[in-house]
């Protein structure tokens, strides 16, 4: 399934950028991790494993997921 945000298709670069949260999470950069994870779980949500991982991270940390 191709991820869409606000009625447009996302490029591979945009999807990868949203999932970059994992790197920030591993580096313990909390503010950047939250920014990227909430984007990946909400605005740029993908209906597959990586999208679900972003959602899980947000839920576990209590971060609000944008709609």
N, C-alpha and C positions, 0 to 999 in steps of 0.2 A: 504494500500500500504506500502510495506517495504522500508524504506529509504535506499539509497545506496550512498556511497562516494567513488569516484575513483575506481569504479568497484567492490567494496566489500560490503557485507551486514553489516549494523551496528547492534551492540548489543543493547539491551534495555538500558544498562548503558551508552553507547555512546550517544544515543538519549536523555536520561534524562540529561546528562551532557551538551549537547548543549542547552537544554531548561532551564538550571539552570540560564540563563540570567534573568529570571523574579525575582528571589531572589535578584540578584545583583541590578536590577533596583529598587526594593522596598527598598533596603538598601541604595540607592543613592551612589553606588560605580560605577561611570560612566565608568571608563576605563575597568573594568571587565565586566560590562553590555554590552559595545560595543563589546568586544572580543567574548562573548558568543552569543549575538544576531546576529552578522554578520555570525558566524559559523552556527547557527541554520537556518538563512535565506538563506545561500548560500551552503557551503560545505556539511552540514548535513540536507539540506532541506527535509521536509516531506510534502506531499500533503494532509494536513488536517488542521483543525482549528489552532493547536498550531504552525505549520509551517507558516501559514498565519499571525498569531499574531507577530511572529518574524520579518517577512518581513515588516509589517505595522510599528512596532517600528523603524526599520532601516530607512524607508522612512520618517517618521515624524521627526526623529532626523538628517537626512542628512548623515547617515553612509553608506559608500560604501559596497555593498553586493558582496562578492567574487563569481566568477562563478565556 
